[in-house]
């Protein structure tokens, strides 16, 4: 079982930056693929980024490539999402998610592939 707690959300102007953190409980954090998803009002939850258990591989949604960076520190049981050049359309609740590594090496973009979820943190980007 893994428990996830996000932090770092807030209000920022367009063009600004935020760094989200997701702290995980449990000894097996380093064996989990971690992902970030977001959900804007009236829209479905969408994939943002994912990172392999070792941190050596990442996967990004086209909408955030070149602006967002996912990283992890297994010693601290924490995954991060550095968000730069924020746009009003990035406004959403951001969720951290985890799934056990399955040996296939796939960094899934499908939310149903992830077993554990945090409660979310609000990010609001003003124009």
Secondary structure as GFF3:
##gff-version 3
##sequence-region A 1 127
A	DSSP	beta_strand	4	7	.	.	.	ID=ss1
A	DSSP	beta_strand	10	13	.	.	.	ID=ss2
A	DSSP	beta_strand	18	24	.	.	.	ID=ss3
A	DSSP	three_ten_helix	29	31	.	.	.	ID=ss4
A	DSSP	beta_strand	32	39	.	.	.	ID=ss5
A	DSSP	beta_strand	46	51	.	.	.	ID=ss6
A	DSSP	beta_strand	58	60	.	.	.	ID=ss7
A	DSSP	beta_strand	68	73	.	.	.	ID=ss8
A	DSSP	beta_strand	78	83	.	.	.	ID=ss9
A	DSSP	three_ten_helix	88	90	.	.	.	ID=ss10
A	DSSP	beta_strand	92	100	.	.	.	ID=ss11
A	DSSP	three_ten_helix	111	113	.	.	.	ID=ss12
A	DSSP	beta_strand	116	117	.	.	.	ID=ss13
A	DSSP	beta_strand	121	126	.	.	.	ID=ss14
###
